[in-house]
């Protein structure tokens, strides 16, 4: 039985037809591998890359009708309202400009919408002014002026207004709208100390005035309109140490760039006057650098310390 199997297998090995079929199969497999490899390279654009163009700040219609749309697939995934951009302007793109991608890659865009949309007005009644500010910022609204009126609930919100008209919680309102508030001032004559605002950023000024129960009036910008690059150099009513003003007093602020103004000198002179300015810097050698720097971060803390030291001969 075993000898028959051996003869059969031996006959198969020496069969020319078998080897021909085996060779053809190897050749076909090799051709198939080459074909698949070439097809995959063509399908995936192997070794073909291009730079994503800068399309931010361009209108979407212009991009869609440009040569870029022939090699990349631009898709709008979101639209947001931004008062700084015209409707239809591309605000953001992903992948970022100059990234290396393959032809046909999807580029996701965020464009500026026509309107900010509407939201429900939150209920600010009985919240403190600080809590009301946080709530407004969370939902995308802005705090306007706070009018203080004699009431038992000091610093608690009594009414909320939009464009001079009282607005109720749950009413629809445009996102980004300015909300004015009426708050309690207590039953006694409401007064507060005018804070030191020199050298503060617009955001710092806003928070300091709100926490001091005061209102922001007219804001003027010199040298730059960018609120992130200016500091307060003048305001009315003008500050002097321990000045008391009424609750809700409107404070008008002027800002300028630190590149155009010596704020260190301004802060010191406002705190101690011209007559102490040069005396202090004559004696400043015995101050540590950290102490010297702290003067300009929170000058009111060091007011009495420095003034007494200047008098000491």
Secondary structure as UniProt FT lines:
FT   HELIX           2..13
FT   HELIX           16..44
FT   TURN            45..47
FT   STRAND          50..51
FT   TURN            56..57
FT   HELIX           60..64
FT   HELIX           67..70
FT   STRAND          73..80
FT   TURN            83..84
FT   TURN            87..88
FT   STRAND          89..94
FT   TURN            97..98
FT   STRAND          100..101
FT   TURN            103..104
FT   STRAND          106..112
FT   STRAND          118..120
FT   TURN            125..126
FT   HELIX           129..139
FT   STRAND          142..149
FT   TURN            154..155
FT   STRAND          156..162
FT   TURN            163..164
FT   STRAND          165..166
FT   TURN            169..170
FT   STRAND          172..174
FT   TURN            175..176
FT   STRAND          178..184
FT   STRAND          191..193
FT   TURN            198..199
FT   HELIX           202..211
FT   TURN            212..213
FT   STRAND          215..222
FT   HELIX           227..229
FT   STRAND          230..236
FT   TURN            241..242
FT   STRAND          244..246
FT   TURN            247..248
FT   STRAND          250..257
FT   HELIX           258..260
FT   HELIX           263..272
FT   HELIX           274..283
FT   HELIX           284..286
FT   HELIX           289..297
FT   HELIX           299..302
FT   HELIX           303..311
//
